[in-house]
Amino acid sequence: MSAVPLPASLYTDTACPAPLTPSLNADRTASVAIVGAGFAGLSTALHLAEMGVDVCVLEASEPGWGASGRNGGQVNPGLKFNPDELLARFGDDLGRRMIEMAWGAPDFTFDLIRRLGIDCDARQNGTLRAATNALTFKAVSATADQCAAHGMPTRLLDADETKVATGTGRYPAALYDPRGGDLHPLNYARGLTAAAEKAGAAVHGNSRVLSARKQSGKWFLRTEKATLTTDKLLVVTNAYADGLWPDLRKSLVPVYSSIVATEPLPEDLAARILPHRPVLYESGHITVYYRLDKQNRLLMGGRGPQRALGNQTGSLDYLKRYAEVLWPALKGIRWTHAWNGQLAITPDHLPHLHEPSEDALIYLGCNGRGVALATTMGKQLAERLAGGQSTRIDLPVTGIKPMRFHAFWSVGVHSAMLWGRMKDRLGI
Ligand SMILES: Cc1cc2nc3c(=O)[nH]c(=O)nc-3n(C[C@H](O)[C@H](O)[C@H](O)COP(=O)(O)OP(=O)(O)OC[C@H]3O[C@@H](n4cnc5c(N)ncnc54)[C@H](O)[C@@H]3O)c2cc1C
């Protein structure tokens, strides 16, 4: 059974060649097995290999096939919750570490890319979190106050400053964080793969793990053609979790997000949209996110159909219309690409770290912020798998909680989208 190829996107059309990742054709052993080659799995593999640990990654398709090779390419700081909420909920020690880890994640990611010399159009030009109405203005202002109180290098832009920064008068304010930025996600995934392999990790594509069984203190991971035997196991399958681990898939909502992209914009038009090239995401019930890439293409992302897109790209016309509302001069520009993928939303909107046994870890649920978060967590997961303490990981360790009525997630997401769009329109 051969793997489903990576769906066509702007990224597949512009990516560097994929490193060789032959499928697992013969039984082998390693100290650590990683299931899933997205940013989480690849970053963990890289850091383990750099520590001299014998690590083997098994990926159902090719590295970057999941959300990691299809996302908006925004490298954003933070979690869904404001710093003070994290402190109140997780206490001074863990709360403070979560803040440092999550808001420091873009710096970690850009430093890693520089250190490894990965060619992925990485630019650290900042993130704008834009308010869209009076309610989100309050929320963005509150976040700005808290970030400032925690000594972060952020700044709240007023309506005029936001208009200059974005080229549209749509937003009453935006929180600017200079630590954010963007990159070409598929090139980043491929660069991480090559770096992990160079450091000594084995990465096998086209090797879906069909079962994970523990016997006599060892993990036996069976693929179609061979078995990998290891001492420790990390499962990082995120929204693409299948039935491999009991209840894992039911502990998250695998929401589809869609992106449309234009041809490279003429220089004079590109100079009027996000002139200093930060990335932007809107604060609202239905998040729209966008950026101009290094070749001046506009990438607009948001919610679309809750199924693989295929050729049904007409359902994303709303994103194109919305872009033309923001910048009417876009009319007549050609939209060349449309694609989608699944990200993992957790019920508490936090990333989840599970440790079902001393020798097994599961990490998932970056809730749409995985470019920086999954990269950063990779180092911490590697340290834990190499014998470090789980209490040193900057996330709480929790049990896997399957959601009730999980089978109806797409109906729930659809209703939430309609309700969210209505609320955004009414500004409530
Ligand atoms: C359209 C879209 C836009 C997004 N935009 C942004 C953004 O701009 N910024 C941001 O920070 N985040 C964004 N995200 C989220 C971000 O991409 C994810 O949080 C991140 O890539 C998750 O990485 P991961 O390694 O955890 O999972 P993934 O990249 O999803 O990787 C999981 C891998 O596991 C493999 N797998 C599953 N089951 C098995 C098995 N049994 N055996 C072997 N392999 C298996 C899959 O094939 C897959 O490759 C976006 C996501 C999407 C879909």
The ligand as a Gaussian input file, in Angstrom:
#p B3LYP/6-31G(d) Opt

LIG

0 1
 C       -3.744000      25.027000       6.536000
 C       -2.977000      25.166000       7.817000
 C       -2.442000      26.405000       8.155000
 C       -1.692000      26.541000       9.333000
 N       -1.051000      27.731000       9.560000
 C       -0.189000      27.829000      10.589000
 C        0.628000      28.982000      10.723000
 O        0.608000      29.875000       9.883000
 N        1.458000      29.041000      11.802000
 C        1.541000      28.025000      12.720000
 O        2.312000      28.121000      13.680000
 N        0.816000      26.890000      12.589000
 C       -0.034000      26.774000      11.530000
 N       -0.734000      25.604000      11.363000
 C       -0.548000      24.520000      12.328000
 C        0.806000      23.836000      12.152000
 O        1.016000      23.529000      10.801000
 C        0.822000      22.573000      13.016000
 O        0.578000      22.954000      14.371000
 C        2.153000      21.835000      12.965000
 O        2.600000      21.671000      11.647000
 C        1.979000      20.480000      13.649000
 O        3.151000      19.726000      13.463000
 P        3.171000      18.216000      13.948000
 O        4.524000      17.710000      13.723000
 O        2.635000      18.133000      15.340000
 O        2.088000      17.464000      13.035000
 P        1.958000      17.223000      11.452000
 O        2.812000      18.138000      10.675000
 O        0.512000      17.203000      11.121000
 O        2.602000      15.765000      11.262000
 C        1.986000      14.590000      11.693000
 C        2.524000      13.454000      10.809000
 O        2.157000      12.199000      11.376000
 C        2.048000      11.284000      10.308000
 N        1.317000      10.091000      10.777000
 C        0.047000      10.011000      11.241000
 N       -0.235000       8.733000      11.623000
 C        0.885000       7.987000      11.395000
 C        1.228000       6.617000      11.581000
 N        0.358000       5.731000      12.080000
 N        2.473000       6.204000      11.221000
 C        3.393000       7.080000      10.717000
 N        3.104000       8.389000      10.521000
 C        1.876000       8.854000      10.857000
 C        1.314000      12.078000       9.234000
 O        1.488000      11.517000       7.950000
 C        1.958000      13.467000       9.396000
 O        2.998000      13.691000       8.458000
 C       -1.517000      25.432000      10.219000
 C       -2.077000      24.187000       9.884000
 C       -2.786000      24.044000       8.702000
 C       -3.355000      22.706000       8.350000

